[in-house]
């Protein structure tokens, strides 16, 4: 059998395997993760802050913060929880340093992008203040940030592990058997 035919058959088997086993479709949920949303909103907030400072638009930034104060605060808590759970195992200082480094790097990379853009930066970014005014929820802000392709300093693993039906069934059985044991006493 020729090498070309073997490759074709092998490729076909891979495609069949993917479509016959839908487990690949239940991979980790990244776009709906609360951390994903928090990173998007923190990126948007930082982008608007850089825009405000670069374009003398502090009043518009203050309006944004006033309008979305509770959402921004809640997302900051989620973001800190992300860093705490991923970097706080060593110490409180480790997670705080990782969080502070992220915030600093975020502002630095967004500022440098603004400097690279030159005078067109303000023309491109000032409209964002008007575009976010009708938004109401954290999800809407997060989707807006994704649509604007807000730059992040690095990539963080922000996917939630998929739930397993088998694990859930086992957990339910354990809880049920624990209840039976405790009632026998």
For each residue, the residues with C-beta under 8 A, 3 or more apart:
1: 5 6
2: 5 6
3: 6 7
4: 7 8
5: 1 2 8 9
6: 1 2 3 9 10
7: 3 4 10 11
8: 4 5 11 12
9: 5 6 12 13
10: 6 7 13 14
11: 7 8 14 15
12: 8 9 15 16
13: 9 10 16 17
14: 10 11 17 18
15: 11 12 18 19
16: 12 13 19 20
17: 13 14 20 21
18: 14 15 21 24
19: 15 16
20: 16 17
21: 17 18 24
22: 25 26
23: 26
24: 18 21 27
25: 22
26: 22 23 162
27: 24 162
28: 159 160 161 162
29: 32 33 159 160 162
30: 33 36 158 159 160
31: 36
32: 29 36 37 160
33: 29 30 36 37 158 159 160
34: 37 38 78
35: 38 39 78 79 82 156 158 160
36: 30 31 32 33 39 40 142 158 159
37: 32 33 34 40 41 75 78 138 139 142
38: 34 35 41 42 75 76 78 79 82
39: 35 36 42 43 79 82 152 156 158
40: 36 37 43 44 141 142 143 145 146 150
41: 37 38 44 45 71 72 75 138 141 142 145
42: 38 39 45 46 75 76 79 103 106
43: 39 40 46 47 106 110 145 150 151 152
44: 40 41 47 48 132 141 144 145 148 150
45: 41 42 48 49 64 72
46: 42 43 49 50 103 106 107 110
47: 43 44 50 51 110 125 128 145 148 150 151
48: 44 45 51 52 60 61 64 128 129 132
49: 45 46 52 53 61 107
50: 46 47 53 54 107 110 111 114
51: 47 48 54 55 57 61 114 121 122 125 126 128 129
52: 48 49 55 56 57 58 60 61
53: 49 50 58
54: 50 51 111 114 121 122
55: 51 52 121 122 125 126
56: 52
57: 51 52 60 61 126 129
58: 52 53 61 62
59: 62 63
60: 48 52 57 63 64 126 129
61: 48 49 51 52 57 58 64 65 129
62: 58 59 65 66
63: 59 60 66 67 129
64: 45 48 60 61 67 68 129 132
65: 61 62 68 69 72
66: 62 63 69
67: 63 64 133
68: 64 65 71 72 132 141
69: 65 66 72 73
70: 73 74
71: 41 68 74 75 137 138 141
72: 41 45 65 68 69 75 76
73: 69 70 76 77
74: 70 71 77 78 138
75: 37 38 41 42 71 72 78 79 138
76: 38 42 72 73 79 80
77: 73 74 80 81
78: 34 35 37 38 74 75 81 82
79: 35 38 39 42 75 76 82 83 99
80: 76 77 83 84 95 99
81: 77 78 84 85
82: 35 38 39 78 79 85 86 156 158
83: 79 80 86 87 88 95 96 98 99 102
84: 80 81 87 88 95
85: 81 82 88
86: 82 83 95 98 156 157
87: 83 84 90 94 95 97 98 99
88: 83 84 85 91 92 94 95
89: 94
90: 87 94
91: 88 94 95
92: 88 95 96
93: 96 97
94: 87 88 89 90 91 97 98
95: 80 83 84 86 87 88 91 92 98 99
96: 83 92 93 99 100
97: 87 93 94 100 101
98: 83 86 87 94 95 101 102
99: 79 80 83 87 95 96 102 103
100: 96 97 103 104
101: 97 98 104 105
102: 83 98 99 105 106 153 154 156
103: 42 46 99 100 106 107
104: 100 101 107 108
105: 101 102 108 109 153 154
106: 42 43 46 102 103 109 110 152 153
107: 46 49 50 103 104 110 111
108: 104 105 111 112 153
109: 105 106 112 113 151 152 153
110: 43 46 47 50 106 107 113 114 150 151
111: 50 54 107 108 114 115
112: 108 109 115 116
113: 109 110 116 117 121 151
114: 50 51 54 110 111 117 121 125
115: 111 112 118 121
116: 112 113
117: 113 114 120 121 124
118: 115 121
119: 122 123
120: 117 123 124
121: 51 54 55 113 114 115 117 118 124 125
122: 51 54 55 119 125 126
123: 119 120 126
124: 117 120 121 127
125: 47 51 55 114 121 122 128
126: 51 55 57 60 122 123 129
127: 124 130 131
128: 47 48 51 125 131 132 148
129: 48 51 57 60 61 63 64 126 132 133
130: 127 133
131: 127 128 144
132: 44 48 64 68 128 129 135 141 144
133: 67 129 130
134:
135: 132 140 141 144
136: 140
137: 71 140 141
138: 37 41 71 74 75 141 142
139: 37 142 143
140: 135 136 137 143 144
141: 40 41 44 68 71 132 135 137 138 144 145
142: 36 37 40 41 138 139 145 146
143: 40 139 140 146 147
144: 44 131 132 135 140 141 147 148
145: 40 41 43 44 47 141 142 148 150
146: 40 142 143 149 150
147: 143 144
148: 44 47 128 144 145
149: 146
150: 40 43 44 47 110 145 146
151: 43 47 109 110 113
152: 39 43 106 109 155 156
153: 102 105 106 108 109
154: 102 105
155: 152
156: 35 39 82 86 102 152
157: 86
158: 30 33 35 36 39 82
159: 28 29 30 33 36
160: 28 29 30 32 33 35
161: 28
162: 26 27 28 29
163: 167 168
164: 167 168
165: 168 169
166: 169 170
167: 163 164 170 171
168: 163 164 165 171 172
169: 165 166 172 173
170: 166 167 173 174
171: 167 168 174 175
172: 168 169 175 176
173: 169 170 176 177
174: 170 171 177 178
175: 171 172 178 179
176: 172 173 179 180
177: 173 174 180 181
178: 174 175 181 182
179: 175 176 182 183
180: 176 177 183 184
181: 177 178 184 185
182: 178 179 185
183: 179 180
184: 180 181
185: 181 182
